[in-house]
Amino acid sequence: MLKDDAYEIGIGSQHIDIVKQTFNAMVQMKQPSNTPPRDIDFKSTGRTWKQIRDRILEKHQPIKDSFFCSKGIRLQFEDSQLAEQLMLHFTNRDIPVLPVHDSFIVIRGFSAELFDVMRDEFEKEYFKELD
């Protein structure tokens, strides 16, 4: 399990957005490439695509096989399915829930339930074979 920021690869926090874009591109790509993604500007980091790519792979050694194999779209879909289950849980109870990027907003008194439902839905989906 990763204990610190997934995007901190030792090039400075001011470059986190570029690292995130690179990470996401690597998850979306079908195969490794020495050609950088067109829409990421690496110049401001003082490093090349290959240097940043290699730092990301080093940081995420345990999941390196998840890069460059087109898993991104499938993972986004699975994430949306978990989010839908969470929103349906609260909707069915007439409790407002607002998705905001990678987060959810609920009335303060329901934050513990929000975390419980998030965990439960994740475990139902990804630990079902352990039952």
N, C-alpha and C positions, 0 to 999 in steps of 0.2 A: 504494500500500500504506500502510495506517495505521501510523504509527510509535510511537504512544503508546496509552494506555488508551482503548478504544473508548467507555467510559462516562464519561470525564472531560470534562465539557462546561462547566467553569468555575463550578460552583455548590457546590463543596466535596465532599471525599471522603466526608463523613458522609451524603451523599445518593445514593451510588452505587446502593443497592438500588432507590430510586425511579426513577433514570435507567434501570436495567436493566429494570424492570417496564414503564416507558414505551416503551423501545426495542422490547421484545417485543410490546407491545400494538400498536405502529405497524406491525410486520411482519405481525401477524395480521389487522389491520383490512382490510376490503374497499375502503374509500374514505376519503379525508380527512374529518375531522369536527372541528367546533368544540366538540363536547361531549366532555368528558374521560371516559376509562374509569372506570366506577363503583368498581372495586376498588383504585384507587391514590389515596393520600392525599397531595396536593401541598402541603398547608398547611405542613408542617414545613420545606419548602424556601424558603418566602417567595416562591415563584414560581407562576405559573399553568400550567395544562396547555399553553396555547398557547406560553408562553415556553419551557418545557422542550422541547416538540415542535419548535419552530423552532431551538433550539440543537442538538438531535440532527440535524435535517436539514442544518444548516450544517456540523456536524462531519463528517457522512457524505455530503457533496455528491456524490462519485463514484458512490455507490450509492443516491441519493435515489429513484430509480425503483423500488427494491425495497420501499419502504414503501407502505402503504395499497393493497396489491394481493393480499392473502391468500396470500402466499408462505410464511408461517410453517410451516404444517402440512407442506407439501411439503419444505421445507428440513429440518424435524425428521425426516421419514421418510428423506431422503437421508443425514442424519447417522447415523441408526440403522443404515442399510445399511453404511456405512463401519465403524462400530463392530462390527457382526456379522462382517465380513470379518476384522478385526483379531483378534477373539476366536477365530474359527475357525482362523486361522493358528496361534495358540499352542495351542489345544486339540488340533489335529491333531498337534502335536509333544509332547503331554503336559506342557506348561508351564503352570502356573497363571497366570491373568490375571483380575484383578478390576476390573470397571468401577465407578467411583465418580463420579457426576455427569458432569462433562465430562472425566474423566481415567481413566487405567488404572494399576493397580498390578501390577508383575511383580517377580520375583526380581531383585535388584540387578544381577546379571550380564547380564540381558536388556534393560536399559533402552535401549541403543543399537539393538538389534534392534526394540524397540517403536517407536522414533522412525522407523526405516527403513521398517517395515511401514506405519505411519501415512502417511508421505509417499508410499510406493509405491501404496497403495490410493487415496489422494486423486488422485494423478497418473493412475492407470489410469482413474478415473471422469471426471475433469474435463479431462484433456489428451489423451484418446483421439483427438479430431478433429485434433490436431496431428501425429499419426503419419503 
